Amino acid sequence: DIILPQQFKTPFEVDIVSNRCIIYDPDAIFYCRFKQRINGQLIGCFSSLPFQTCYNSLPFTLMQEETFFALKNQIIKLKDNVIFDFPQTDFEKIKYQVYEELWNKGYWISCGLKFGGHYLVYPDDPNNCHADFIVKVVENNQKLSAFELITHARVGVNVKKSFVLATLNQSKVTFIAIDWQGIT
């Protein structure tokens, strides 16, 4: 179990740069990751190895959904005169509701852009396991072509993950799994 210093208190202050939350305090990062399942991402480089790309260091950044979740749950607070504009659009509101629903179900969530989705969803700490799902958020009335559906399903199969569409249906988050069972 992660033990934090006695003086560690929430909510802790964070910076917002280009509408992205930046955290420099290692104790705050441990708290986010291991006490709140807020995955975030290290984006800095080590000063002794600035050109390597395998390992990152401080600072730590959060997805906008993670930032809004942390603000809403009083895990973080913004420094004075800092503005955070999320969610603004209807689509951003749907994305946040999907994020929150997945978090409430006990999953760990990270960015899924590299696999064509919005989120990668893990059953446990991403350092200990692979993602089970790629989640793409769509608006309820959004049309997807057969080509898009097949492409997403095939990506999921090739990376050994289920591809899931998530949408808001009558104020409730709905998940639809897409499987590809092509002829081999």
N, CA, C and O of each residue as an XYZ file, in Angstrom:
736
protein
N       0.841     -1.183      0.000
C       0.000      0.000      0.000
C       0.887      1.249      0.000
O       1.934      1.279      0.648
N       0.465      2.249     -0.716
C       1.222      3.502     -0.823
C       1.002      4.327      0.439
O      -0.134      4.559      0.851
N       2.090      4.762      1.042
C       2.012      5.592      2.242
C       2.448      7.000      1.870
O       3.560      7.215      1.388
N       1.556      7.954      2.101
C       1.843      9.350      1.794
C       2.297     10.073      3.057
O       1.949      9.665      4.165
N       3.072     11.142      2.898
C       3.502     11.912      4.069
C       2.307     12.433      4.861
O       1.239     12.683      4.303
N       2.503     12.591      6.161
C       1.434     13.074      7.046
C       0.882     14.425      6.601
O      -0.317     14.674      6.721
N       1.758     15.307      6.083
C       1.324     16.655      5.735
C       0.593     16.722      4.396
O       0.164     17.806      4.001
N       0.435     15.608      3.684
C      -0.230     15.634      2.380
C      -1.721     15.862      2.576
O      -2.393     15.101      3.272
N      -2.226     16.916      1.954
C      -3.645     17.289      2.104
C      -4.271     17.472      0.728
O      -3.617     17.901     -0.222
N      -5.540     17.138      0.646
C      -6.316     17.425     -0.558
C      -7.393     18.424     -0.190
O      -7.819     18.451      0.965
N      -7.844     19.233     -1.104
C      -7.360     19.336     -2.476
C      -6.003     20.048     -2.536
O      -5.734     20.962     -1.755
N      -5.159     19.616     -3.469
C      -3.866     20.271     -3.657
C      -3.922     21.136     -4.920
O      -4.699     20.870     -5.837
N      -3.088     22.169     -4.947
C      -3.106     23.121     -6.061
C      -2.380     22.577     -7.277
O      -1.361     21.895     -7.166
N      -2.937     22.899     -8.454
C      -2.328     22.483     -9.715
C      -2.244     23.671    -10.669
O      -2.956     24.664    -10.520
N      -1.365     23.541    -11.640
C      -1.258     24.514    -12.723
C      -2.088     24.033    -13.902
O      -2.265     22.830    -14.097
N      -2.594     24.971    -14.682
C      -3.250     24.666    -15.943
C      -2.452     25.366    -17.032
O      -2.277     26.584    -16.993
N      -1.966     24.598    -18.006
C      -1.220     25.146    -19.132
C      -1.888     24.645    -20.404
O      -1.999     23.438    -20.617
N      -2.333     25.568    -21.247
C      -3.049     25.204    -22.480
C      -4.216     24.268    -22.182
O      -4.435     23.282    -22.886
N      -4.953     24.589    -21.137
C      -6.126     23.829    -20.700
C      -5.792     22.389    -20.295
O      -6.655     21.512    -20.338
N      -4.538     22.152    -19.903
C      -4.089     20.847    -19.411
C      -3.569     21.000    -17.989
O      -2.832     21.941    -17.694
N      -3.945     20.092    -17.117
C      -3.495     20.103    -15.727
C      -2.071     19.569    -15.659
O      -1.764     18.516    -16.217
N      -1.200     20.313    -14.963
C       0.195     19.923    -14.788
C       0.467     19.787    -13.291
O       0.155     20.689    -12.513
N       1.054     18.645    -12.888
C       1.367     18.389    -11.484
C       2.865     18.114    -11.367
O       3.417     17.302    -12.110
N       3.512     18.798    -10.428
C       4.952     18.640    -10.216
C       5.294     17.880     -8.942
O       6.406     17.367     -8.813
N       4.361     17.798     -8.003
C       4.612     17.195     -6.695
C       4.514     15.663     -6.773
O       3.445     15.140     -7.086
N       5.596     14.940     -6.498
C       5.559     13.463     -6.563
C       4.514     12.849     -5.631
O       3.879     11.856     -5.986
N       4.331     13.428     -4.448
C       3.325     12.892     -3.521
C       1.918     13.034     -4.101
O       1.086     12.140     -3.947
N       1.659     14.149     -4.761
C       0.352     14.363     -5.397
C       0.142     13.367     -6.531
O      -0.966     12.868     -6.727
N       1.192     13.081     -7.265
C       1.099     12.111     -8.360
C       0.779     10.725     -7.802
O      -0.092     10.030     -8.326
N       1.481     10.320     -6.741
C       1.193      9.024     -6.119
C      -0.245      8.975     -5.626
O      -0.930      7.965     -5.789
N      -0.699     10.068     -5.024
C      -2.076     10.110     -4.539
C      -3.059      9.930     -5.695
O      -3.991      9.130     -5.604
N      -2.850     10.667     -6.771
C      -3.742     10.552     -7.934
C      -3.771      9.127     -8.468
O      -4.840      8.558     -8.690
N      -2.591      8.557     -8.673
C      -2.515      7.241     -9.310
C      -3.001      6.119     -8.401
O      -3.817      5.295     -8.815
N      -2.520      6.080     -7.193
C      -2.739      4.891     -6.386
C      -3.878      5.005     -5.386
O      -4.335      3.989     -4.863
N      -4.338      6.193     -5.113
C      -5.478      6.344     -4.199
C      -6.758      6.702     -4.953
O      -7.855      6.439     -4.460
N      -6.634      7.301     -6.148
C      -7.809      7.763     -6.878
C      -7.975      7.147     -8.270
O      -8.946      7.458     -8.960
N      -7.055      6.286     -8.695
C      -7.089      5.687    -10.034
C      -7.133      6.734    -11.143
O      -7.752      6.518    -12.185
N      -6.477      7.861    -10.915
C      -6.331      8.872    -11.959
C      -4.978      8.621    -12.605
O      -3.932      8.883    -12.012
N      -5.016      8.115    -13.814
C      -3.832      7.562    -14.456
C      -2.806      8.608    -14.871
O      -1.616      8.449    -14.598
N      -3.252      9.676    -15.528
C      -2.336     10.720    -15.966
C      -1.185     10.194    -16.796
O      -1.166      9.027    -17.187
N      -0.223     11.067    -17.061
C       0.932     10.683    -17.863
C       2.114     11.562    -17.508
O       1.992     12.784    -17.430
N       3.259     10.933    -17.293
C       4.495     11.687    -17.104
C       4.932     12.213    -18.467
O       4.948     11.466    -19.446
N       5.290     13.504    -18.537
C       5.630     14.088    -19.838
C       7.013     14.715    -19.879
O       7.434     15.200    -20.929
N       7.729     14.717    -18.759
C       9.047     15.334    -18.716
C      10.140     14.377    -19.149
O       9.892     13.200    -19.408
N      11.355     14.902    -19.222
C      12.501     14.048    -19.551
C      13.524     14.156    -18.423
O      13.551     15.137    -17.680
N      14.354     13.142    -18.313
C      15.420     13.154    -17.321
C      16.532     14.064    -17.817
O      16.935     13.969    -18.977
N      17.033     14.943    -16.960
C      18.073     15.869    -17.387
C      19.355     15.150    -17.783
O      20.114     15.650    -18.614
N      19.605     13.977    -17.196
C      20.828     13.237    -17.537
C      20.688     12.446    -18.843
O      21.689     12.046    -19.437
N      19.435     12.221    -19.292
C      19.187     11.463    -20.531
C      18.113     12.173    -21.371
O      17.051     11.600    -21.612
N      18.369     13.391    -21.812
C      17.305     14.169    -22.450
C      16.826     13.634    -23.792
O      15.727     13.984    -24.220
N      17.601     12.804    -24.467
C      17.217     12.361    -25.803
C      16.607     10.965    -25.853
O      16.188     10.512    -26.918
N      16.553     10.283    -24.721
C      15.925      8.967    -24.722
C      14.408      9.151    -24.674
O      13.914     10.152    -24.155
N      13.689      8.198    -25.208
C      12.230      8.319    -25.261
C      11.506      7.168    -24.564
O      10.284      7.057    -24.665
N      12.239      6.321    -23.864
C      11.617      5.163    -23.202
C      10.970      5.515    -21.869
O       9.932      4.958    -21.511
N      11.581      6.436    -21.137
C      11.104      6.757    -19.798
C      10.898      8.251    -19.673
O      11.687      9.049    -20.179
N       9.830      8.616    -18.996
C       9.539     10.029    -18.755
C       9.605     10.322    -17.264
O       9.582      9.414    -16.432
N       9.688     11.603    -16.946
C       9.720     12.023    -15.547
C       8.735     13.174    -15.367
O       7.903     13.439    -16.234
N       8.845     13.850    -14.230
C       7.981     14.993    -13.951
C       8.150     16.057    -15.023
O       9.236     16.181    -15.588
N       7.128     16.813    -15.316
C       5.814     16.859    -14.661
C       4.859     15.777    -15.172
O       5.148     15.034    -16.109
N       3.725     15.735    -14.511
C       2.661     14.776    -14.742
C       1.482     15.563    -15.290
O       1.155     16.623    -14.755
N       0.842     15.079    -16.330
C      -0.317     15.790    -16.877
C      -1.543     14.882    -16.845
O      -1.433     13.657    -16.904
N      -2.686     15.500    -16.753
C      -3.948     14.768    -16.722
C      -4.741     15.054    -17.984
O      -4.656     16.148    -18.541
N      -5.515     14.068    -18.439
C      -6.480     14.319    -19.505
C      -7.494     15.328    -18.964
O      -7.637     15.480    -17.751
N      -8.186     16.004    -19.852
C      -9.179     16.977    -19.401
C     -10.270     16.319    -18.561
O     -10.742     16.905    -17.587
N     -10.669     15.113    -18.931
C     -11.687     14.395    -18.160
C     -11.181     14.090    -16.751
O     -11.930     14.213    -15.782
N      -9.923     13.696    -16.636
C      -9.342     13.426    -15.326
C      -9.283     14.691    -14.482
O      -9.558     14.663    -13.282
N      -8.921     15.805    -15.121
C      -8.848     17.080    -14.418
C     -10.214     17.476    -13.890
O     -10.344     17.853    -12.725
N     -11.239     17.395    -14.740
C     -12.592     17.765    -14.313
C     -13.072     16.847    -13.194
O     -13.691     17.308    -12.235
N     -12.789     15.551    -13.311
C     -13.146     14.591    -12.266
C     -12.479     14.965    -10.945
O     -13.120     14.961     -9.894
N     -11.190     15.287    -11.007
C     -10.442     15.632     -9.790
C     -10.952     16.929     -9.173
O     -11.006     17.052     -7.949
N     -11.323     17.891    -10.003
C     -11.903     19.141     -9.487
C     -13.261     18.869     -8.836
O     -13.530     19.331     -7.727
N     -14.098     18.127     -9.525
C     -15.453     17.820     -9.047
C     -15.417     17.070     -7.715
O     -16.283     17.266     -6.862
N     -14.418     16.218     -7.544
C     -14.305     15.401     -6.331
C     -13.345     15.993     -5.302
O     -12.949     15.316     -4.353
N     -12.976     17.249     -5.491
C     -12.133     18.010     -4.564
C     -10.811     17.323     -4.264
O     -10.330     17.339     -3.131
N     -10.233     16.721     -5.293
C      -8.905     16.134     -5.183
C      -7.864     17.206     -5.469
O      -6.803     17.246     -4.846
N      -8.189     18.082     -6.431
C      -7.302     19.185     -6.801
C      -8.065     20.499     -6.720
O      -9.294     20.519     -6.666
N      -7.318     21.586     -6.713
C      -7.907     22.914     -6.853
C      -6.977     23.724     -7.742
O      -5.771     23.483     -7.792
N      -7.556     24.681     -8.437
C      -6.781     25.508     -9.347
C      -6.108     26.637     -8.586
O      -6.664     27.182     -7.633
N      -4.893     26.980     -9.024
C      -4.221     28.140     -8.448
C      -5.017     29.392     -8.791
O      -5.803     29.392     -9.738
N      -4.816     30.455     -8.024
C      -5.543     31.703     -8.250
C      -5.395     32.177     -9.688
O      -4.336     32.038    -10.300
N      -6.482     32.740    -10.215
C      -6.523     33.320    -11.559
C      -6.280     32.310    -12.681
O      -5.888     32.694    -13.783
N      -6.506     31.048    -12.417
C      -6.344     30.016    -13.438
C      -7.726     29.605    -13.925
O      -8.647     29.429    -13.127
N      -7.866     29.453    -15.239
C      -9.145     29.083    -15.834
C      -9.005     27.716    -16.492
O      -8.032     27.448    -17.197
N      -9.987     26.860    -16.250
C     -10.041     25.547    -16.889
C     -11.393     25.430    -17.573
O     -12.429     25.409    -16.908
N     -11.387     25.354    -18.898
C     -12.622     25.344    -19.688
C     -12.941     23.954    -20.220
O     -12.687     23.658    -21.388
N     -13.483     23.124    -19.386
C     -13.903     21.789    -19.797
C     -14.966     21.315    -18.825
O     -14.811     21.556    -17.627
N     -16.011     20.673    -19.244
C     -16.453     20.471    -20.617
C     -17.252     21.668    -21.113
O     -18.014     22.273    -20.360
N     -17.073     22.002    -22.377
C     -17.802     23.115    -22.976
C     -18.866     22.642    -23.957
O     -20.005     23.107    -23.912
N     -18.504     21.724    -24.837
C     -19.433     21.271    -25.872
C     -20.249     20.087    -25.369
O     -19.905     19.464    -24.364
N     -21.330     19.784    -26.078
C     -22.140     18.619    -25.722
C     -21.319     17.338    -25.816
O     -21.456     16.444    -24.981
N     -20.459     17.252    -26.839
C     -19.640     16.056    -27.001
C     -18.665     15.904    -25.831
O     -18.463     14.792    -25.345
N     -18.058     17.000    -25.373
C     -17.157     16.928    -24.216
C     -17.912     16.481    -22.969
O     -17.367     15.755    -22.138
N     -19.166     16.914    -22.838
C     -19.980     16.491    -21.695
C     -20.260     14.993    -21.753
O     -20.238     14.315    -20.725
N     -20.525     14.472    -22.956
C     -20.742     13.032    -23.115
C     -19.455     12.278    -22.777
O     -19.490     11.275    -22.063
N     -18.309     12.766    -23.295
C     -17.031     12.116    -22.998
C     -16.786     12.047    -21.500
O     -16.331     11.027    -20.982
N     -17.092     13.150    -20.801
C     -16.873     13.135    -19.353
C     -17.797     12.127    -18.677
O     -17.365     11.406    -17.778
N     -19.052     12.065    -19.089
C     -19.986     11.118    -18.469
C     -19.535      9.670    -18.696
O     -19.671      8.829    -17.808
N     -19.003      9.386    -19.876
C     -18.478      8.048    -20.149
C     -17.278      7.776    -19.245
O     -17.182      6.707    -18.642
N     -16.359      8.748    -19.149
C     -15.194      8.597    -18.280
C     -15.639      8.299    -16.846
O     -15.145      7.362    -16.219
N     -16.559      9.089    -16.341
C     -17.013      8.932    -14.957
C     -17.703      7.579    -14.744
O     -17.519      6.946    -13.705
N     -18.485      7.144    -15.715
C     -19.154      5.841    -15.610
C     -18.125      4.704    -15.543
O     -18.264      3.781    -14.741
N     -17.107      4.779    -16.381
C     -16.051      3.759    -16.354
C     -15.299      3.791    -15.024
O     -14.992      2.744    -14.455
N     -15.004      4.996    -14.530
C     -14.303      5.127    -13.249
C     -15.164      4.537    -12.128
O     -14.661      3.818    -11.264
N     -16.463      4.845    -12.148
C     -17.371      4.333    -11.112
C     -17.482      2.813    -11.138
O     -17.797      2.196    -10.120
N     -17.226      2.206    -12.294
C     -17.257      0.744    -12.399
C     -15.948      0.114    -11.921
O     -15.808     -1.109    -11.928
N     -14.982      0.956    -11.500
C     -13.741      0.436    -10.937
C     -12.583      0.307    -11.906
O     -11.541     -0.243    -11.550
N     -12.742      0.801    -13.115
C     -11.676      0.690    -14.112
C     -10.633      1.792    -13.972
O     -10.894      2.854    -13.407
N      -9.457      1.513    -14.496
C      -8.391      2.495    -14.689
C      -8.510      2.949    -16.137
O      -8.747      2.126    -17.020
N      -8.352      4.234    -16.393
C      -8.620      4.776    -17.718
C      -7.446      5.629    -18.177
O      -6.927      6.449    -17.419
N      -7.030      5.428    -19.434
C      -6.001      6.282    -20.022
C      -6.440      6.685    -21.427
O      -7.487      6.252    -21.909
N      -5.644      7.502    -22.064
C      -5.944      7.986    -23.405
C      -5.860      6.833    -24.412
O      -4.920      6.039    -24.375
N      -6.831      6.748    -25.297
C      -6.871      5.652    -26.262
C      -6.627      6.064    -27.695
O      -6.915      5.297    -28.614
N      -6.100      7.264    -27.909
C      -5.926      7.767    -29.273
C      -5.044      6.883    -30.142
O      -5.288      6.761    -31.342
N      -4.025      6.265    -29.558
C      -3.117      5.467    -30.389
C      -3.797      4.231    -30.967
O      -3.254      3.605    -31.877
N      -4.977      3.866    -30.459
C      -5.725      2.735    -30.997
C      -7.044      3.172    -31.635
O      -7.912      2.340    -31.897
N      -7.196      4.465    -31.884
C      -8.382      4.954    -32.573
C      -9.593      5.190    -31.693
O     -10.698      5.385    -32.199
N      -9.403      5.175    -30.389
C     -10.507      5.424    -29.468
C     -10.230      6.653    -28.617
O      -9.252      7.368    -28.832
N     -11.091      6.881    -27.666
C     -10.880      7.982    -26.721
C     -10.191      7.488    -25.452
O      -9.387      8.206    -24.857
N     -10.509      6.255    -25.038
C      -9.961      5.729    -23.792
C      -9.472      4.295    -23.966
O     -10.024      3.522    -24.750
N      -8.427      3.960    -23.219
C      -8.049      2.571    -22.985
C      -8.526      2.252    -21.577
O      -8.312      3.043    -20.658
N      -9.161      1.119    -21.399
C      -9.773      0.780    -20.116
C      -9.115     -0.487    -19.575
O      -9.092     -1.528    -20.232
N      -8.580     -0.371    -18.354
C      -7.819     -1.432    -17.710
C      -8.576     -1.964    -16.487
O      -9.247     -1.199    -15.795
N      -8.470     -3.274    -16.221
C      -9.112     -3.815    -15.025
C      -8.346     -3.505    -13.743
O      -8.897     -3.600    -12.646
N      -7.068     -3.131    -13.886
C      -6.201     -2.875    -12.736
C      -5.177     -1.831    -13.165
O      -5.264     -1.292    -14.269
N      -4.224     -1.547    -12.313
C      -3.165     -0.583    -12.605
C      -2.515     -0.916    -13.951
O      -2.063     -2.043    -14.152
N      -2.462      0.053    -14.878
C      -1.867     -0.197    -16.196
C      -0.409     -0.640    -16.153
O       0.094     -1.183    -17.137
N       0.272     -0.423    -15.045
C       1.638     -0.933    -14.919
C       1.660     -2.435    -14.685
O       2.703     -3.071    -14.828
N       0.506     -3.010    -14.323
C       0.436     -4.438    -13.996
C      -0.319     -5.274    -15.020
O      -0.277     -6.503    -14.957
N      -1.009     -4.636    -15.964
C      -1.826     -5.400    -16.908
C      -2.025     -4.613    -18.201
O      -1.653     -3.444    -18.302
N      -2.615     -5.276    -19.175
C      -2.953     -4.641    -20.446
C      -4.408     -4.190    -20.398
O      -5.202     -4.685    -19.599
N      -4.740     -3.243    -21.267
C      -6.121     -2.776    -21.364
C      -7.000     -3.892    -21.920
O      -6.568     -4.673    -22.769
N      -8.234     -3.957    -21.435
C      -9.213     -4.901    -21.961
C     -10.023     -4.287    -23.099
O     -10.447     -4.986    -24.019
N     -10.234     -2.961    -23.027
C     -11.136     -2.300    -23.959
C     -10.516     -1.044    -24.565
O      -9.731     -0.345    -23.923
N     -10.884     -0.778    -25.804
C     -10.681      0.518    -26.439
C     -12.083      1.126    -26.514
O     -12.981      0.522    -27.101
N     -12.281      2.287    -25.941
C     -13.605      2.907    -25.924
C     -13.595      4.150    -26.806
O     -12.770      5.047    -26.633
N     -14.516      4.185    -27.742
C     -14.713      5.362    -28.587
C     -16.063      5.956    -28.229
O     -17.080      5.263    -28.250
N     -16.068      7.237    -27.903
C     -17.299      7.932    -27.542
C     -17.929      8.483    -28.816
O     -17.257      9.122    -29.625
N     -19.213      8.231    -28.986
C     -19.954      8.756    -30.139
C     -21.226      9.428    -29.639
O     -21.766      9.076    -28.591
N     -21.686     10.400    -30.411
C     -22.965     11.021    -30.068
C     -24.086     10.064    -30.432
O     -23.929      9.237    -31.331
N     -25.209     10.166    -29.746
C     -26.300      9.219    -29.904
C     -26.795      9.129    -31.349
O     -27.145      8.043    -31.811
N     -26.827     10.234    -32.055
C     -27.337     10.232    -33.426
C     -26.223     10.168    -34.473
O     -26.490     10.304    -35.667
N     -24.987      9.964    -34.038
C     -23.849      9.930    -34.960
C     -23.887      8.667    -35.810
O     -24.075      7.562    -35.299
N     -23.707      8.848    -37.105
C     -23.696      7.715    -38.016
C     -22.256      7.259    -38.247
O     -21.364      8.075    -38.482
N     -22.046      5.959    -38.179
C     -20.743      5.367    -38.478
C     -20.917      4.462    -39.693
O     -21.873      3.691    -39.775
N     -19.999      4.565    -40.616
C     -20.080      3.716    -41.807
C     -19.669      2.286    -41.457
O     -19.038      2.034    -40.430
N     -20.040      1.368    -42.329
C     -19.639     -0.031    -42.145
C     -18.119     -0.128    -42.145
O     -17.544     -0.912    -41.390
N     -17.468      0.664    -42.988
C     -16.004      0.663    -43.046
C     -15.414      1.066    -41.697
O     -14.468      0.433    -41.228
N     -15.958      2.113    -41.062
C     -15.463      2.555    -39.744
C     -15.645      1.460    -38.695
O     -14.739      1.192    -37.906
N     -16.815      0.831    -38.690
C     -17.082     -0.223    -37.706
C     -16.138     -1.409    -37.890
O     -15.597     -1.939    -36.919
N     -15.946     -1.818    -39.134
C     -15.046     -2.941    -39.413
C     -13.612     -2.578    -39.027
O     -12.897     -3.391    -38.442
N     -13.196     -1.348    -39.360
C     -11.844     -0.901    -39.025
C     -11.613     -0.936    -37.525
O     -10.596     -1.454    -37.063
N     -12.550     -0.390    -36.762
C     -12.404     -0.382    -35.304
C     -12.379     -1.799    -34.741
O     -11.564     -2.111    -33.873
N     -13.261     -2.645    -35.228
C     -13.311     -4.020    -34.735
C     -12.006     -4.763    -35.049
O     -11.502     -5.518    -34.218
N     -11.466     -4.545    -36.249
C     -10.223     -5.234    -36.626
C      -9.031     -4.724    -35.814
O      -8.149     -5.501    -35.449
N      -9.005     -3.431    -35.536
C      -7.942     -2.897    -34.669
C      -8.018     -3.580    -33.308
O      -7.003     -4.026    -32.773
N      -9.223     -3.658    -32.754
C      -9.394     -4.310    -31.459
C      -8.888     -5.738    -31.460
O      -8.190     -6.147    -30.532
N      -9.229     -6.505    -32.487
C      -8.785     -7.892    -32.582
C      -7.263     -7.958    -32.671
O      -6.637     -8.780    -32.002
N      -6.673     -7.105    -33.486
C      -5.220     -7.152    -33.699
C      -4.409     -6.763    -32.472
O      -3.257     -7.177    -32.342
N      -4.987     -5.975    -31.570
C      -4.264     -5.604    -30.348
C      -4.828     -6.331    -29.117
O      -4.507     -5.991    -27.979
N      -5.668     -7.331    -29.369
C      -6.241     -8.186    -28.324
C      -7.037     -7.399    -27.282
O      -6.885     -7.588    -26.076
N      -7.889     -6.511    -27.794
C      -8.780     -5.720    -26.951
C     -10.168     -5.699    -27.591
O     -10.296     -5.824    -28.809
N     -11.186     -5.542    -26.783
C     -12.528     -5.351    -27.324
C     -12.706     -3.878    -27.663
O     -12.323     -3.000    -26.890
N     -13.290     -3.620    -28.827
C     -13.570     -2.244    -29.209
C     -15.003     -1.937    -28.800
O     -15.932     -2.660    -29.159
N     -15.170     -0.861    -28.048
C     -16.469     -0.525    -27.468
C     -16.868      0.879    -27.885
O     -16.079      1.817    -27.773
N     -18.096      1.018    -28.367
C     -18.668      2.343    -28.617
C     -19.443      2.735    -27.366
O     -20.149      1.913    -26.781
N     -19.308      3.985    -26.961
C     -20.031      4.483    -25.785
C     -20.805      5.725    -26.191
O     -20.293      6.580    -26.914
N     -22.019      5.817    -25.728
C     -22.847      6.983    -26.035
C     -23.788      7.253    -24.869
O     -23.890      6.471    -23.924
N     -24.458      8.367    -24.969
C     -25.448      8.738    -23.962
C     -26.825      8.500    -24.563
O     -27.164      9.062    -25.604
N     -27.611      7.667    -23.904
C     -28.939      7.324    -24.396
C     -29.938      7.628    -23.289
O     -29.987      6.922    -22.281
N     -30.731      8.671    -23.472
C     -31.699      9.108    -22.466
C     -31.030      9.317    -21.108
O     -31.488      8.789    -20.094
N     -29.937     10.093    -21.097
C     -29.173     10.459    -19.902
C     -28.448      9.284    -19.245
O     -27.957      9.413    -18.124
N     -28.376      8.160    -19.918
C     -27.682      6.994    -19.378
C     -26.587      6.584    -20.351
O     -26.810      6.536    -21.561
N     -25.396      6.285    -19.817
C     -24.291      5.835    -20.662
C     -24.577      4.411    -21.119
O     -24.896      3.532    -20.318
N     -24.453      4.205    -22.438
C     -24.672      2.897    -23.038
C     -23.391      2.460    -23.735
O     -22.756      3.250    -24.433
N     -23.014      1.198    -23.543
C     -21.815      0.637    -24.163
C     -22.221     -0.444    -25.157
O     -23.093     -1.265    -24.871
N     -21.582     -0.440    -26.333
C     -21.838     -1.451    -27.364
C     -20.477     -1.996    -27.809
O     -19.647     -1.260    -28.343
N     -20.261     -3.287    -27.582
C     -18.998     -3.927    -27.997
C     -19.101     -4.347    -29.457
O     -20.139     -4.838    -29.902
N     -18.021     -4.151    -30.191
C     -17.945     -4.540    -31.598
C     -16.868     -5.609    -31.729
O     -15.713     -5.385    -31.364
N     -17.248     -6.762    -32.247
C     -16.303     -7.856    -32.449
C     -16.127     -8.097    -33.939
O     -17.063     -7.936    -34.722
N     -14.933     -8.480    -34.313
C     -14.638     -8.846    -35.694
C     -14.366    -10.331    -35.733
O     -13.457    -10.829    -35.067
N     -15.166    -11.037    -36.523
C     -14.948    -12.460    -36.672
C     -14.792    -12.752    -38.154
O     -15.608    -13.438    -38.770
N     -13.728    -12.213    -38.695
C     -13.451    -12.384    -40.129
C     -13.099    -13.823    -40.446
O     -12.804    -14.623    -39.558
N     -13.137    -14.127    -41.711
C     -12.805    -15.470    -42.174
C     -11.286    -15.602    -42.218
O     -10.605    -14.737    -42.769
N     -10.753    -16.673    -41.646
C      -9.302    -16.870    -41.651
C      -8.901    -17.978    -42.575
O      -7.713    -18.278    -42.700
